[in-house]
Protein backbone atom coordinates (compact mmCIF):
# COMPACT_ATOMS: atom_id res chain seq x y z
CA UNK A 1 0.00 0.00 0.00
CA UNK A 2 1.45 3.38 -1.03
CA UNK A 3 1.61 6.50 1.10
CA UNK A 4 -1.15 8.03 -1.03
CA UNK A 5 -3.45 5.09 -0.30
CA UNK A 6 -2.59 5.23 3.39
CA UNK A 7 -3.37 8.94 3.69
CA UNK A 8 -7.18 8.67 4.12
CA UNK A 9 -6.70 5.87 6.65
CA UNK A 10 -4.17 7.80 8.73
CA UNK A 11 -6.14 11.05 8.62
CA UNK A 12 -9.44 9.28 9.36
CA UNK A 13 -8.06 7.46 12.39
CA UNK A 14 -6.31 10.62 13.62
CA UNK A 15 -9.63 12.44 13.35
CA UNK A 16 -11.28 9.71 15.45
CA UNK A 17 -8.49 9.95 18.04
CA UNK A 18 -8.82 13.74 18.32
CA UNK A 19 -12.62 13.64 18.59
CA UNK A 20 -12.48 10.81 21.10
CA UNK A 21 -10.02 12.76 23.27
CA UNK A 22 -12.13 15.92 22.94
CA UNK A 23 -15.23 14.03 24.14
CA UNK A 24 -13.25 12.60 27.05
CA UNK A 25 -12.09 16.07 28.10
CA UNK A 26 -15.59 17.44 27.56
CA UNK A 27 -17.00 14.77 29.84
CA UNK A 28 -14.55 15.78 32.57
CA UNK A 29 -15.40 19.46 32.18
CA UNK A 30 -19.18 18.96 32.24
CA UNK A 31 -18.88 17.32 35.64
CA UNK A 32 -17.82 20.71 36.99
CA UNK A 33 -19.96 23.17 35.04
CA UNK A 34 -22.95 23.48 32.68
CA UNK A 35 -22.62 21.53 29.45
CA UNK A 36 -23.44 24.41 27.09
CA UNK A 37 -20.75 26.55 28.71
CA UNK A 38 -18.21 23.87 27.80
CA UNK A 39 -19.48 23.54 24.23
CA UNK A 40 -19.64 27.27 23.47
CA UNK A 41 -16.27 27.99 25.10
CA UNK A 42 -14.44 25.21 23.26
CA UNK A 43 -16.04 26.20 19.97
CA UNK A 44 -15.02 29.82 20.47
CA UNK A 45 -11.45 28.67 21.09
CA UNK A 46 -11.51 26.53 17.96
CA UNK A 47 -12.86 29.45 15.90
CA UNK A 48 -9.99 31.70 17.02
CA UNK A 49 -7.47 28.96 16.25
CA UNK A 50 -8.99 28.28 12.83
CA UNK A 51 -8.86 31.97 11.86
CA UNK A 52 -5.22 32.14 13.00
CA UNK A 53 -4.35 29.05 10.94
CA UNK A 54 -6.14 30.39 7.85
CA UNK A 55 -4.29 33.71 8.05
CA UNK A 56 -0.94 32.10 8.84
CA UNK A 57 -1.12 29.64 5.94
CA UNK A 58 -2.64 32.28 3.64
CA UNK A 59 -5.30 29.86 2.49
CA UNK A 60 -7.52 31.36 -0.18
CA UNK A 61 -11.00 32.34 1.00
CA UNK A 62 -13.73 30.16 -0.47
CA UNK A 63 -16.51 31.59 -2.66
CA UNK A 64 -19.50 32.85 -0.71
CA UNK A 65 -21.78 29.98 -1.79
CA UNK A 66 -19.37 27.38 -0.38
CA UNK A 67 -18.90 29.39 2.80
CA UNK A 68 -22.67 29.44 3.23
CA UNK A 69 -22.77 25.66 2.79
CA UNK A 70 -20.06 25.37 5.42
CA UNK A 71 -22.18 27.54 7.72
CA UNK A 72 -25.16 25.25 7.12
CA UNK A 73 -22.97 22.23 7.92
CA UNK A 74 -22.05 23.83 11.24
CA UNK A 75 -25.69 24.46 12.08
CA UNK A 76 -26.51 20.80 11.43
CA UNK A 77 -23.55 19.77 13.59
CA UNK A 78 -24.83 21.99 16.41
CA UNK A 79 -28.35 20.57 16.04
CA UNK A 80 -26.85 17.11 16.37
CA UNK A 81 -24.93 18.14 19.47
CA UNK A 82 -27.97 19.73 21.12
CA UNK A 83 -30.17 16.71 20.33
CA UNK A 84 -27.54 14.35 21.73
CA UNK A 85 -27.18 16.22 25.00
CA UNK A 86 -30.96 16.57 25.32
CA UNK A 87 -31.25 12.80 25.00
CA UNK A 88 -28.42 12.22 27.48
CA UNK A 89 -30.09 14.59 29.94
CA UNK A 90 -33.31 12.59 29.63
CA UNK A 91 -31.43 9.55 30.95
CA UNK A 92 -31.17 7.66 27.67
CA UNK A 93 -27.38 7.44 27.54
CA UNK A 94 -27.35 3.71 26.80
CA UNK A 95 -29.42 4.34 23.67
CA UNK A 96 -28.42 7.88 22.66
CA UNK A 97 -24.68 7.36 22.25
CA UNK A 98 -24.72 4.21 20.07
CA UNK A 99 -27.73 5.21 17.95
CA UNK A 100 -26.39 8.68 17.19
CA UNK A 101 -22.91 7.36 16.39
CA UNK A 102 -24.18 4.63 14.05
CA UNK A 103 -26.56 6.97 12.21
CA UNK A 104 -23.78 9.57 11.89
CA UNK A 105 -21.59 6.95 10.19
CA UNK A 106 -24.41 5.56 8.04
CA UNK A 107 -25.46 8.86 6.44
CA UNK A 108 -22.12 9.45 4.63
CA UNK A 109 -22.01 5.80 3.56
CA UNK A 110 -25.42 6.18 1.88
CA UNK A 111 -24.36 9.43 0.21
CA UNK A 112 -21.08 7.82 -0.83
CA UNK A 113 -22.95 5.08 -2.70
CA UNK A 114 -24.58 7.72 -4.89
CA UNK A 115 -21.54 9.98 -5.24
CA UNK A 116 -18.73 7.46 -5.65
CA UNK A 117 -20.36 4.11 -6.30
CA UNK A 118 -20.17 0.86 -4.38
CA UNK A 119 -16.88 0.20 -2.54
CA UNK A 120 -15.16 -3.20 -2.61
CA UNK A 121 -16.42 -6.21 -0.66
CA UNK A 122 -13.74 -5.92 2.07
CA UNK A 123 -14.62 -2.26 2.62
CA UNK A 124 -18.33 -3.09 2.85
CA UNK A 125 -17.53 -5.74 5.44
CA UNK A 126 -15.39 -3.23 7.29
CA UNK A 127 -18.23 -0.71 7.31
CA UNK A 128 -20.57 -3.31 8.79
CA UNK A 129 -18.06 -4.21 11.48
CA UNK A 130 -17.45 -0.53 12.20
CA UNK A 131 -21.18 0.06 12.78
CA UNK A 132 -21.24 -2.87 15.21
CA UNK A 133 -18.07 -1.59 16.89
CA UNK A 134 -19.43 1.93 17.36
CA UNK A 135 -22.66 0.55 18.80
CA UNK A 136 -20.91 -1.73 21.29
CA UNK A 137 -18.23 0.74 22.34
CA UNK A 138 -20.75 3.55 22.88
CA UNK A 139 -23.09 1.57 25.09
CA UNK A 140 -23.01 2.47 28.77
CA UNK A 141 -24.72 -0.24 30.77
CA UNK A 142 -28.00 -1.99 30.04
CA UNK A 143 -30.64 0.06 28.28
CA UNK A 144 -34.07 -1.10 27.15
CA UNK A 145 -34.80 -0.03 23.59
CA UNK A 146 -38.08 1.83 23.19
CA UNK A 147 -39.17 3.45 19.97
CA UNK A 148 -40.09 6.80 21.52
CA UNK A 149 -36.55 7.06 22.93
CA UNK A 150 -35.02 7.02 19.45
CA UNK A 151 -36.18 10.40 18.14
CA UNK A 152 -33.48 12.61 19.65
CA UNK A 153 -30.60 10.11 19.17
CA UNK A 154 -31.61 9.59 15.53
CA UNK A 155 -31.83 13.36 15.05
CA UNK A 156 -28.40 13.78 16.63
CA UNK A 157 -26.86 11.19 14.32
CA UNK A 158 -28.60 12.72 11.30
CA UNK A 159 -27.22 16.15 12.21
CA UNK A 160 -23.69 14.80 12.59
CA UNK A 161 -23.97 12.74 9.40
CA UNK A 162 -25.16 15.72 7.34
CA UNK A 163 -22.25 17.72 8.77
CA UNK A 164 -19.86 14.98 7.58
CA UNK A 165 -21.34 15.01 4.08
CA UNK A 166 -21.53 18.78 3.56
CA UNK A 167 -18.18 19.74 5.08
CA UNK A 168 -16.48 16.93 3.18
CA UNK A 169 -18.06 18.01 -0.09
CA UNK A 170 -17.56 21.80 -0.04
CA UNK A 171 -13.96 21.96 1.12
CA UNK A 172 -12.30 21.27 -2.24
CA UNK A 173 -8.59 21.75 -1.52
CA UNK A 174 -9.23 24.14 1.38
CA UNK A 175 -9.19 23.11 5.05
CA UNK A 176 -9.48 26.13 7.33
CA UNK A 177 -12.11 28.34 5.69
CA UNK A 178 -14.78 25.62 5.43
CA UNK A 179 -14.26 24.92 9.12
CA UNK A 180 -14.39 28.62 10.00
CA UNK A 181 -17.76 28.90 8.25
CA UNK A 182 -18.97 25.74 9.97
CA UNK A 183 -17.82 26.97 13.36
CA UNK A 184 -19.66 30.26 12.88
CA UNK A 185 -22.79 28.27 12.11
CA UNK A 186 -22.48 26.00 15.13
CA UNK A 187 -21.55 28.86 17.46
CA UNK A 188 -24.58 30.89 16.41
CA UNK A 189 -26.86 27.91 17.15
CA UNK A 190 -25.20 27.02 20.47
CA UNK A 191 -25.12 30.62 21.71
CA UNK A 192 -28.81 30.97 20.87
CA UNK A 193 -29.53 27.98 23.10
CA UNK A 194 -27.40 29.37 25.95
CA UNK A 195 -29.34 32.64 25.79
CA UNK A 196 -32.68 30.83 25.84
CA UNK A 197 -31.55 28.70 28.78
CA UNK A 198 -29.98 31.76 30.44
CA UNK A 199 -26.67 30.01 30.87
CA UNK A 200 -23.32 31.76 30.75
CA UNK A 201 -21.60 31.49 27.37
CA UNK A 202 -18.13 30.71 28.74
CA UNK A 203 -16.68 28.40 31.39
CA UNK A 204 -15.36 29.55 34.73
CA UNK A 205 -11.69 30.52 34.98
CA UNK A 206 -10.46 27.17 36.43
CA UNK A 207 -11.81 25.38 33.34
CA UNK A 208 -10.40 27.73 30.69
CA UNK A 209 -7.37 25.50 30.07
CA UNK A 210 -9.66 22.49 29.58
CA UNK A 211 -11.83 24.46 27.13
CA UNK A 212 -8.71 25.44 25.18
CA UNK A 213 -7.58 21.80 25.02
CA UNK A 214 -11.02 20.68 23.80
CA UNK A 215 -11.02 23.42 21.16
CA UNK A 216 -7.57 22.38 19.89
CA UNK A 217 -8.62 18.72 19.71
CA UNK A 218 -11.79 19.65 17.83
CA UNK A 219 -9.76 21.60 15.28
CA UNK A 220 -7.45 18.61 14.87
CA UNK A 221 -10.35 16.19 14.44
CA UNK A 222 -12.22 18.36 11.95
CA UNK A 223 -9.10 19.18 9.91
CA UNK A 224 -8.02 15.54 9.74
CA UNK A 225 -11.51 14.51 8.66
CA UNK A 226 -11.40 16.99 5.76
CA UNK A 227 -7.91 15.80 4.81
CA UNK A 228 -9.12 12.18 4.91
CA UNK A 229 -12.03 13.12 2.64
CA UNK A 230 -9.75 14.97 0.23
CA UNK A 231 -7.39 11.99 0.06
CA UNK A 232 -10.03 9.29 -0.41
CA UNK A 233 -13.67 8.29 -0.41
CA UNK A 234 -16.32 10.08 1.67
CA UNK A 235 -17.59 6.85 3.24
CA UNK A 236 -14.12 5.63 4.25
CA UNK A 237 -13.25 8.98 5.86
CA UNK A 238 -16.56 9.21 7.72
CA UNK A 239 -16.63 5.61 8.98
CA UNK A 240 -13.06 5.73 10.26
CA UNK A 241 -13.63 9.12 11.92
CA UNK A 242 -16.82 7.75 13.50
CA UNK A 243 -14.77 5.28 15.54
CA UNK A 244 -14.08 8.14 17.98
CA UNK A 245 -16.07 6.55 20.86
CA UNK A 246 -13.34 3.91 21.11
CA UNK A 247 -10.82 6.61 21.96
CA UNK A 248 -13.08 8.03 24.66
CA UNK A 249 -13.60 4.61 26.24
CA UNK A 250 -9.88 3.75 26.18
CA UNK A 251 -8.92 7.09 27.75
CA UNK A 252 -11.51 6.57 30.49
CA UNK A 253 -10.11 3.11 31.10
CA UNK A 254 -6.44 4.04 31.31
CA UNK A 255 -6.65 7.53 32.87
CA UNK A 256 -9.71 7.30 35.11
CA UNK A 257 -9.45 3.53 35.65
CA UNK A 258 -13.12 3.21 34.72
CA UNK A 259 -14.52 -0.28 34.23
CA UNK A 260 -14.84 -1.31 30.59
CA UNK A 261 -17.68 -3.74 29.97
CA UNK A 262 -17.36 -6.92 27.97
CA UNK A 263 -19.43 -5.52 25.12
CA UNK A 264 -17.17 -2.47 24.92
CA UNK A 265 -14.08 -4.67 24.72
CA UNK A 266 -15.71 -6.66 21.93
CA UNK A 267 -16.47 -3.34 20.24
CA UNK A 268 -12.82 -2.28 20.39
CA UNK A 269 -11.76 -5.60 18.82
CA UNK A 270 -14.44 -5.19 16.15
CA UNK A 271 -13.15 -1.67 15.46
CA UNK A 272 -9.63 -3.00 14.92
CA UNK A 273 -10.95 -5.69 12.57
CA UNK A 274 -12.98 -3.05 10.70
CA UNK A 275 -9.87 -0.93 10.20
CA UNK A 276 -8.04 -3.90 8.71
CA UNK A 277 -10.87 -4.63 6.25
CA UNK A 278 -11.32 -0.98 5.25
CA UNK A 279 -7.61 -0.62 4.54
CA UNK A 280 -7.39 -3.76 2.35
N, C-alpha and C positions, 0 to 999 in steps of 0.2 A: 504494500500500500504506500503510495507516494505522500509527500508532505501536503500536497494540494488536496488529496482525498481525506487526509487526516484532519484538515483544518476545521470542517464543520463539526466533527466529533469532539475535538479538543475545545473549541469555543462553546459548543452546546453544553458539555459537561462542566466547564468553568462557569457558565451562566447558572447552571443548577447549583453549583457549590456556593456561589455568591448569594443567590436568592435564599438558599437554605440557611446560610449563616446570618443573613439579614433577618429572616423570620425568627431564628433563635434569639438574636439580640432584641428583636422587637418583643418577643415573649417575656424576656427578662424585664424590659422597660415597662411594659404594661402592668406588671405586678406592683409597680410603684407609682403609677400615675394613670390618667385617663387615656384610653386607647387612641382617640382622635388627636390628642396632643402629640403622641408619638408619631403618628402617621404624617400629620401636617408638618411637624418639625423636620423629620427626616426627608420629606419630599422638598422642603424649602432648601435644605442643605444640598440635596442632589441637584436642584435647579441651579444654584450658585456654582456648583462644581462643573456642571455641564456647560454653562455659559463661559466659564473660564477656559475649559478645554476647547470649546469651539473657537474662541478668540485666539488662544495660544497656537492652535494648529492651523489657524486661518482657513478653516473649512468653509467652502462656499455656501451661502445661504440658499435654502431650497426655494423654489417657486411658491407663491402664496397658496395655490391649491393643494400642494403636498403638505405644506405646514398646517393647513386647516384639517387635512386628513389625520395628521399626527396629533393635532389637538383633540379630534374626535376619538382617536385611539386612547388617549389619556383619560378622557371622560368615561369610556367603557371600562378601562382598567379601574378607575375609582369606583364606578358602580359595582364592579365585581368585588372590590375590597369592602365596600360598605355592606353589601349583601352578605358576604362571608362573616363579617364581624357581628352583624345582626343575628345571623343564625347561631353563631357561637354563643352569643349572649343569651339566646333562648334555651341554651342547654343542649344543643344538638351537635356537639363537637364530634361525636363518633360517626355521625352521618355527614356533617357539613364538610369536613376536611377531605375525606376521600372522594365524595361526589363532585365537589368543585374542582379538585385536581384532575380527576379523570375526564370530566367534561372539557376542562381547559385544554387538555392534550388532544381530545377527540376532534374539536372544532377545526384546528389547523390541518389535521389528517384528512378530514372530509374536503376542505378547501383544496388541499394539495392534490387530491385525486382529480379534481377538475382542472387545476392549473398546470400540473406537471405529469399527470398520468399515474398509472399504478406502479408502485415500487416493486422491487424484486421480492420473491417468496421469503428469503431470510429476513428482510426488513419488515415485511408484514408480520411475521412471527415475532420479531423483536418488538413491534408496536403493541401487539397483543400482550406480550409478557410485561411490557412497561406499564400498560394500563392496570394489570393485576398488581404489579409492584407498587405503583402509586397508591392504589386502594389499600393494600395491606399495610404499607408503611405509615399511611396517614391516619389509620384507625387508632383511636384512643379508648381502649376498653370496649365493653360490650354495648352495643346500641341496637335497639329494635327498629327496623325499617318500617316507617309509615309514610304513605304517599303524601300526606299533607305537610310532612317535614322536608320534602324535597324541593319545594319552590325556591326558597332563598339559596340553598346550595347550588341548584341547577343554574339559577340566575347569576350567581357568583362565577361559576365555571364558564358560563357563556360570555360574561363580561371579559374575563381574562383571555378566553380563546379568541374573541374578536380583537382584543388588543394585540395578541400574537400575530394574527393575520394582517391587520392593517399596518402595524409598525414594521413588520417584515416585508411588506409590499411597497411602501412609499419611500423607503430609505434610499433606494438606488445604491450609489457608492458612498453616500453620506452616513455618518454615525451620530454626531452630536446634535445637529439641528432637528432631526426628527424627534429625538428624545427631549429636547428643550420644548418643542411644541406639545408633545405628549405630557410632559410634566406640568406645563401651564394648564392644560386641560384637567388633569387629575387634581392639581392644587385648587383650581377654582371650584371643583365639585366638593372636595374635602372641606375647604374653608367655609363653603355654604352650609354644610352639615354642622360644623362646629359653631357657627353663628346661631343656627336654629336650636341646637342643643345647649347654647350658652356655655360652651366650654372654651377654655383658653386655647389660643391657636399654637402655642409653643410650650415645650416642656419646662419644668423647673430647672434652675441652674445646676443642681447635682447630676442631672440626666443629659446635659448638653453634649458631653463627650460621647455618650451612647447614641444620641440622635445623629451626631456627625458620623459615627462609625456605620450606622444603618444606612445613612444617605450615601456614603462611599460604596458600600456593598451593593446597594441598589443600582448605582451607576455602573458598577462593574458587571452586574448580572444583565442589565438591559443592553449595554454595549456589546457584551459577548454574544448575547442572543442575536443581535443584528448582524454581527460578524459571521456567526454560524449560518444565518439565513443567506447572507451574501455569498458565502463559500459553498453552499449546497442547497438541498431541497428544504422547502418550508416545513414539511412534516417531520423530517429528521431533526431539524433544529428545535422545533417546538416540543417534540416528544422527549428528547434528551434534556432540554431545559426544564421540562415538567417533572423531572426526577428530583427536584429540589427538596421535597419532604424527607428524603433519605438523609440529606445533609443535616437537616434540623434534628432528626432523631438521633443520629450518630453523635452530634455535638452534645445533645442532652445526656446521652449515655456516658460519654467520656469526660465531660466537664462537670456536669451536675450529678453524675452517678445515678441518673434516673433508670428505673427498671425498663427494659425493652422486652415487650411481649413476644411470644413465639411467632405470632402472625407477622409482627414487624420484622423479625429476623428473616423469616421466609421472604418477605417483601424485599429486603435488601439483597438477598441471594437472587431473587427474580430480576431485580434491577441490573445486577451484574451480568446475568445471562442475557438480558435484553440488550445491553450495550454491546456484547459480543456479536449478537445476531445483526444488530443495526449496522455495525461496522464491517460486516463481511463484504 
